[in-house]
Amino acid sequence: MATALYDTLGQGYALRRRADPRVAARIHAALGGARSVLNVGAGTGSYEPADRRVVAAEPSAVMVAQRRAGSAPAVRAAAERLPFASAGFDAAMASLTLHHWSDWRTGLREMRRVARRVVVFTWDPWSDGFWLVQEYFPEIISFDRDAFPTIEGMAEVLGPLDVRPVPIPADCTDGFLAAYWRRPEAYLDPATRAAISGFARVPDVAPGLARLAADLADGAWAARWGHLLDLGEFDCGYRLVVAGDEG
């Protein structure tokens, strides 16, 4: 599923999906003292630490081709079948990718097999508060609740978890689903939506876009959500899930 989706969605992905340094700092802190890191579902390399030995595992050739020169070496491999020795890394990380795996339970078991510590940056679609999916694209919630693992489900695979909220900065530089929570007009841009996998699964985005455009034009959005414009960051449901030894 992930390979096919990103062979299409991944065109031009690197232009819109640039790691936000504040989110990156949280991910890197969660890696603890790990000196060797496997990035699973690595894509173009967002959030890979530059000060550690990193190997990337990514099944999509389109994504691998967009990795910057000098980035970590990439192996064409899916999360469910990692071609690495057990305990071969201090830590394994995964960023906004579990919902694209064919079997996230098997993928998490593989991460746990190859590394002492597992760090997953994910979204909890059961959380409240993100206006875009609440009011305009509830279809995304429907799809993502089928695709994203629950925190409880991840704990069943990984054992005890340290779950850390990741508030999203108002000027987030990464173009994932909730990155534009304080810039609603951005969702009207086709190029912005093209880099967000949630929109790719919505059969017809036109009705939601029409409602959003109308609400922005007549002030209805501001009446309901204008209080967000005073915030520098917002909890949209993103979480860091950490398991295992710090290393």
Secondary structure, DSSP 8 states (H G I E B T S, - for coil): -HHHHHHHHTTTHHHHB---HHHHHHHHHHTTT-SEEEEET-TT-TT--SSSEEEEE---HHHHHTS-TT---EE---TTS--S-TT-EEEEEEES-GGGSS-HHHHHHHHHHHEEEEEEEEE-TTSS--HIIIII-HHHHHHHHHHS--HHHHHHHH-S-EEEE--EETT-SB-STTTTTT-GGGGG-HHHHHT-HHHHT-S--HHHHHHHHHHHHHTHHHHHHGGGGG-SEE--SEEEEEEE---
